[in-house]
Amino acid sequence: MSKQPATGALLGLALGDALGFPTEFKTVPLIESVFGPWRKLELPERARVSDDTQMTLALGRALRTAMERGHLAPERLERPLREEFVDWYRSPENNRAPGNTCLRACELLTAEGRAWQDASQIGSKGCGANMRVAPIGLAPCLSAEQRAGAAQLQSALTHGHPTALAASDLTAHAVHLLARGTDPAGLVGQLRSYALDNRTRYHHTWLGDLWTRSQDPGPEHFIARGWDECLEILGRLQEAVRTVSPETDPCLATGEGWIAEEALATGLLCFLLFPGEPVTALRRAACTAGDSDSIACLTGAFAGAWLGAGAWPADWTGRIEYRGDLLALGALWDA
């Protein structure tokens, strides 16, 4: 029996989302006064998820559609991605406190004939782009260039800030490495190397002229801003993994996660504090002062990719919302 990393990551993402959804916007003392000690945090009986899981599924369906049509290429992904994002925007289920950037961009994407670059919110590096990117790290048979380009494109449809692009690329790369068995102890070092290697690489075929919407003098300057912010926080993460007590709020070390690079770092920190204890990692991520559902959703994706589908308690996975959709995509990519 293989470990089923895609199923594990998608279930973990949704479980983290459902665990963190009720605790978001609350301080750690308030969370513990309402829900009890963080190590005992329980999944709500009705395990509802936020827009984080909804948009992950939208991206997953778009990716499946694009790959069924042949070699993954920008035009082949952009169309179904746009359709799925607009469907999400118009859905009555879209009532889970979604971010303003996603709403504004998806509203602009509804206009037939508008270039997606004109819908992109170039000033936003909210975590909404990298909390949903895990499917791109899980889909099999993608080249490194396809994975990076697709991760950045799916971000750019809504969040066009270079840091959102770089953080999405890094998040997908981390999920990919963990699914393939990379030792968590060496993960941050590998991510730093990847960021340095890609620091001035602008994916013209995937992003087109997106960079021209910024004030940057050129595409390399534009994208390097994003990688530099990610490199800065990866340095902080490397230090935090060595020094932070699991009993303190991880947000104090790597940020509250409302922005892309902080969500990546704090989600990774919670996973790396408990690499062999996925449920404890999720509980730590959900009991944070910041964007708890997005942080926990990323922690769940990392832990599930590393440990596989068996990481999660059956009584939790049995009642997670959208379970059938999550399992269908997981089974497709695990096959």
C-alpha positions as CSV (number, residue, x, y, z in Angstrom):
1,M,0.0,0.0,0.0
2,S,1.6,3.3,-1.1
3,K,1.4,6.2,1.3
4,Q,-1.0,8.2,-1.0
5,P,0.6,11.6,-0.6
6,A,-2.0,13.4,-2.7
7,T,-5.0,12.1,-0.7
8,G,-3.1,12.8,2.5
9,A,-2.2,16.3,1.5
10,L,-5.8,17.2,0.4
11,L,-7.4,15.7,3.4
12,G,-4.9,17.4,5.7
13,L,-5.5,20.7,4.0
14,A,-9.2,20.5,4.5
15,L,-8.9,19.2,8.1
16,G,-6.6,22.1,9.0
17,D,-9.0,24.5,7.4
18,A,-12.0,23.1,9.4
19,L,-10.0,23.1,12.6
20,G,-8.8,26.7,12.1
21,F,-12.0,28.2,10.7
22,P,-13.6,28.6,14.2
23,T,-10.4,30.0,15.8
24,E,-9.5,32.6,13.1
25,F,-9.5,36.2,14.2
26,K,-9.1,35.1,17.9
27,T,-6.1,35.6,20.2
28,V,-4.5,32.4,21.6
29,P,-5.8,33.1,25.2
30,L,-9.3,33.5,23.8
31,I,-9.0,30.3,21.7
32,E,-7.9,28.4,24.8
33,S,-10.6,29.9,27.0
34,V,-13.3,28.9,24.4
35,F,-11.9,25.5,23.1
36,G,-9.6,24.4,25.9
37,P,-5.8,23.6,25.8
38,W,-4.4,23.7,22.3
39,R,-3.2,20.1,22.4
40,K,-6.8,19.0,22.9
41,L,-8.3,21.0,20.1
42,E,-11.1,18.9,18.5
43,L,-12.5,19.0,15.0
44,P,-16.0,20.5,15.1
45,E,-18.8,17.9,14.8
46,R,-19.9,19.6,11.6
47,A,-16.5,19.9,10.0
48,R,-17.1,22.9,7.7
49,V,-14.3,24.4,5.7
50,S,-13.6,27.9,4.5
51,D,-12.9,29.4,1.0
52,D,-9.4,28.0,1.4
53,T,-10.6,24.4,0.7
54,Q,-13.2,25.6,-1.8
55,M,-10.5,27.4,-3.9
56,T,-8.1,24.5,-3.6
57,L,-10.8,22.3,-5.1
58,A,-11.5,24.8,-7.9
59,L,-7.8,24.8,-8.8
60,G,-7.7,21.0,-8.5
61,R,-10.6,20.6,-10.9
62,A,-9.1,23.2,-13.4
63,L,-5.8,21.3,-13.3
64,R,-7.5,18.0,-13.9
65,T,-9.4,19.4,-16.9
66,A,-6.2,21.0,-18.3
67,M,-4.1,17.8,-18.0
68,E,-6.9,15.7,-19.5
69,R,-6.6,17.9,-22.6
70,G,-2.9,17.2,-23.0
71,H,0.5,18.7,-22.1
72,L,0.0,21.3,-19.3
73,A,0.6,24.7,-20.9
74,P,-0.5,28.3,-20.0
75,E,-3.5,28.7,-22.3
76,R,-4.6,25.1,-21.5
77,L,-4.7,25.9,-17.7
78,E,-5.8,29.5,-17.8
79,R,-9.2,28.9,-19.4
80,P,-10.5,26.2,-16.9
81,L,-8.9,28.0,-14.0
82,R,-10.7,31.2,-14.9
83,E,-14.0,29.3,-15.3
84,E,-13.6,27.5,-12.0
85,F,-12.7,30.7,-10.2
86,V,-15.7,32.5,-11.7
87,D,-18.0,29.6,-10.8
88,W,-16.7,29.8,-7.2
89,Y,-17.3,33.5,-7.1
90,R,-20.9,33.1,-8.2
91,S,-21.6,30.0,-6.0
92,P,-24.1,30.3,-3.2
93,E,-21.6,28.2,-1.2
94,N,-19.2,31.2,-1.4
95,N,-20.3,32.5,2.0
96,R,-17.2,31.5,4.1
97,A,-15.6,35.0,4.6
98,P,-13.5,34.9,1.5
99,G,-10.7,37.5,1.0
100,N,-11.4,40.8,-0.8
101,T,-8.6,40.2,-3.3
102,C,-10.1,37.0,-4.6
103,L,-13.6,38.5,-4.8
104,R,-12.4,41.6,-6.6
105,A,-10.2,39.6,-9.1
106,C,-12.9,37.0,-9.8
107,E,-15.5,39.7,-10.4
108,L,-13.1,41.2,-13.0
109,L,-12.5,37.7,-14.5
110,T,-16.3,37.4,-15.3
111,A,-15.9,40.0,-18.1
112,E,-15.5,38.1,-21.4
113,G,-12.5,39.2,-23.4
114,R,-10.7,40.9,-20.5
115,A,-7.1,39.7,-20.3
116,W,-6.6,37.9,-17.0
117,Q,-3.6,40.2,-16.3
118,D,-6.0,43.1,-16.2
119,A,-8.0,41.3,-13.5
120,S,-4.9,40.5,-11.4
121,Q,-4.6,42.4,-8.1
122,I,-0.9,43.4,-8.6
123,G,-0.6,45.0,-5.2
124,S,-1.9,42.0,-3.2
125,K,0.3,39.4,-1.6
126,G,-2.4,37.9,0.6
127,C,-2.2,34.3,1.5
128,G,-5.2,33.4,-0.7
129,A,-2.9,32.4,-3.6
130,N,-0.6,29.9,-1.8
131,M,-3.2,28.4,0.6
132,R,-4.8,26.8,-2.6
133,V,-1.7,25.8,-4.6
134,A,-1.1,22.3,-3.2
135,P,-2.7,20.5,-6.1
136,I,0.1,21.7,-8.4
137,G,2.7,20.2,-6.1
138,L,0.7,16.9,-6.1
139,A,-0.1,16.4,-9.8
140,P,2.2,13.8,-11.3
141,C,4.4,14.0,-14.4
142,L,4.9,17.8,-14.4
143,S,8.3,19.2,-15.2
144,A,9.9,21.7,-12.8
145,E,9.1,24.5,-15.3
146,Q,5.4,23.4,-15.6
147,R,5.1,23.2,-11.8
148,A,6.6,26.7,-11.2
149,G,4.8,28.3,-14.1
150,A,1.4,26.8,-13.1
151,A,1.9,27.7,-9.5
152,Q,2.6,31.3,-10.4
153,L,-0.1,31.6,-13.0
154,Q,-2.8,30.4,-10.6
155,S,-1.6,33.0,-8.1
156,A,-1.5,35.7,-10.7
157,L,-5.1,35.3,-11.7
158,T,-6.0,36.9,-8.4
159,H,-2.9,37.9,-6.4
160,G,-0.3,39.5,-8.8
161,H,2.2,40.7,-6.3
162,P,5.7,39.1,-7.0
163,T,5.8,37.8,-3.4
164,A,2.4,36.0,-3.9
165,L,3.9,34.4,-7.1
166,A,7.1,33.4,-5.4
167,A,5.4,32.1,-2.2
168,S,2.9,30.0,-4.4
169,D,5.9,28.5,-6.3
170,L,7.7,27.7,-3.1
171,T,4.6,26.2,-1.5
172,A,4.0,23.9,-4.5
173,H,7.7,23.0,-4.5
174,A,7.6,22.1,-0.8
175,V,4.5,19.9,-1.2
176,H,6.1,18.2,-4.2
177,L,9.4,17.5,-2.3
178,L,7.6,16.1,0.8
179,A,5.3,13.9,-1.4
180,R,8.4,12.5,-2.9
181,G,9.9,11.7,0.5
182,T,12.3,14.6,1.1
183,D,13.4,14.6,4.8
184,P,11.7,17.5,6.6
185,A,15.0,18.2,8.4
186,G,16.6,19.4,5.1
187,L,13.4,21.0,3.6
188,V,14.1,24.7,4.5
189,G,17.6,24.5,3.1
190,Q,16.2,23.1,-0.2
191,L,13.6,25.8,-0.4
192,R,16.3,28.5,0.1
193,S,18.4,27.0,-2.7
194,Y,15.3,26.9,-4.9
195,A,14.5,30.5,-4.2
196,L,18.1,31.6,-4.9
197,D,18.2,29.6,-8.2
198,N,14.9,31.2,-9.4
199,R,15.4,34.7,-8.0
200,T,15.5,36.5,-11.3
201,R,13.5,34.0,-13.4
202,Y,10.4,35.6,-14.8
203,H,8.1,33.0,-16.5
204,H,7.2,34.9,-19.6
205,T,5.2,32.1,-21.2
206,W,3.0,31.7,-18.1
207,L,2.8,35.3,-16.9
208,G,2.9,37.3,-20.2
209,D,3.2,41.0,-19.6
210,L,1.9,40.9,-16.0
211,W,5.0,42.7,-14.7
212,T,4.2,45.8,-16.8
213,R,1.3,46.6,-14.4
214,S,3.9,47.2,-11.7
215,Q,6.3,50.1,-11.2
216,D,9.4,47.9,-11.8
217,P,11.9,48.7,-14.5
218,G,11.9,45.1,-15.8
219,P,10.5,41.6,-15.3
220,E,13.6,40.3,-13.5
221,H,13.5,43.2,-11.0
222,F,9.8,42.6,-10.5
223,I,10.1,38.9,-9.7
224,A,13.3,39.3,-7.6
225,R,11.3,41.5,-5.1
226,G,9.1,38.5,-4.4
227,W,11.9,36.0,-4.0
228,D,13.8,38.4,-1.7
229,E,10.9,38.7,0.7
230,C,10.6,34.9,0.7
231,L,14.3,34.4,1.3
232,E,14.1,36.8,4.2
233,I,11.3,34.8,5.9
234,L,13.0,31.4,5.1
235,G,16.0,32.7,7.1
236,R,13.7,33.5,10.0
237,L,12.0,30.1,9.7
238,Q,15.4,28.3,9.8
239,E,16.2,30.1,13.0
240,A,12.7,29.5,14.5
241,V,12.8,25.7,13.8
242,R,15.9,25.5,16.0
243,T,14.8,27.9,18.8
244,V,11.0,28.2,19.1
245,S,9.1,26.4,21.9
246,P,6.1,24.5,20.6
247,E,4.2,25.9,23.6
248,T,4.4,29.5,22.2
249,D,2.3,30.9,19.4
250,P,4.3,30.2,16.2
251,C,3.0,33.5,14.7
252,L,5.4,35.3,17.1
253,A,8.4,33.8,15.2
254,T,7.3,33.9,11.5
255,G,4.2,36.2,11.3
256,E,0.5,35.9,11.5
257,G,0.0,34.5,8.0
258,W,-2.3,37.1,6.4
259,I,0.4,37.6,3.7
260,A,1.7,34.9,1.5
261,E,5.3,34.5,2.7
262,E,4.2,34.5,6.4
263,A,1.5,31.9,5.7
264,L,4.1,29.7,4.0
265,A,6.6,30.1,6.8
266,T,4.2,29.7,9.8
267,G,2.5,26.8,8.2
268,L,5.8,25.1,7.6
269,L,7.0,25.9,11.2
270,C,4.0,24.1,12.7
271,F,4.7,21.1,10.5
272,L,8.4,21.1,11.3
273,L,7.9,21.4,15.0
274,F,5.9,18.1,14.9
275,P,7.0,16.2,11.7
276,G,5.8,12.9,13.0
277,E,2.7,14.1,14.8
278,P,0.4,15.5,12.2
279,V,-2.6,16.0,14.4
280,T,-0.5,17.9,17.0
281,A,0.9,20.0,14.2
282,L,-2.6,20.9,13.0
283,R,-3.7,21.8,16.5
284,R,-0.7,24.0,17.0
285,A,-1.4,25.7,13.6
286,A,-5.1,26.2,14.4
287,C,-4.3,27.7,17.9
288,T,-2.6,30.9,16.6
289,A,-3.3,34.6,16.7
290,G,-3.2,35.0,13.0
291,D,-4.9,33.6,9.9
292,S,-5.5,30.3,11.7
293,D,-7.4,28.4,9.0
294,S,-4.9,29.3,6.2
295,I,-1.9,28.5,8.4
296,A,-3.5,25.1,9.5
297,C,-4.5,24.4,5.9
298,L,-0.9,24.7,4.8
299,T,0.4,22.7,7.7
300,G,-2.1,19.9,6.8
301,A,-1.0,19.9,3.2
302,F,2.7,19.6,4.2
303,A,2.1,16.9,6.8
304,G,-0.3,14.9,4.6
305,A,2.1,15.1,1.6
306,W,5.0,13.8,3.9
307,L,3.1,11.1,5.8
308,G,0.3,10.2,3.4
309,A,-3.4,9.4,3.8
310,G,-2.9,7.3,7.0
311,A,-1.8,10.4,8.9
312,W,-5.3,11.5,9.7
313,P,-7.9,10.0,12.2
314,A,-10.7,8.2,10.4
315,D,-13.3,9.8,12.6
316,W,-12.0,13.2,11.3
317,T,-11.7,12.4,7.6
318,G,-15.1,10.7,7.7
319,R,-16.9,14.0,8.4
320,I,-14.9,16.6,6.5
321,E,-16.9,18.7,4.2
322,Y,-16.3,18.0,0.4
323,R,-14.8,14.7,1.3
324,G,-15.9,13.0,-1.9
325,D,-14.3,15.8,-4.1
326,L,-11.1,15.6,-2.0
327,L,-10.8,11.9,-2.3
328,A,-11.5,11.8,-6.0
329,L,-8.7,14.3,-6.8
330,G,-6.4,12.5,-4.4
331,A,-7.1,9.1,-5.9
332,L,-6.4,10.5,-9.4
333,W,-3.0,11.8,-8.6
334,D,-2.0,9.0,-6.3
335,A,-2.7,6.5,-9.1
